[in-house]
Amino acid sequence: MDNPEKPDLQNGLVKTAAGYFLLVLFGSLVASLLGGAFGALTAIISPAFVKGLFSLKPEDGSITRYAFTVGMIWGLFIGVGVSGFACLLTTVVKIIRLKIEHRKIDKDS
């Protein structure tokens, strides 16, 4: 009664989950770097805006480094959210596809 395809299916699901995790990790790091670059570019173009936005004082250090750091943090948050949502949608589609395939196998048996 055991289906010989079941271990392969479970192994495929583990590989898929690991692939999604790596995709989220890589996407989040890229988004973090893009956010940092955007923050640094904003500080270079308009340092007064960044000073006013974060209430920085001259003794706080480099405005560009601070903006890069804050941009990286926000980029990471946004990247995790977007990557996680995309993986959630992909997982839902995959689960639906597996259920449809499982029904076809049951009908053929």
Buried (B, 14 or more C-beta within 10 A) or exposed (E): EEEEEEEEEEEEBEEBEEEBEEBBEEBBBEBBBBBBBBBBBBBEEBBEEBBEEEEBEEEEEEBBBBBBBBBBBBBBBBBBEBBBEBBEEBBEEBEEEEEEEEEEEEEEE
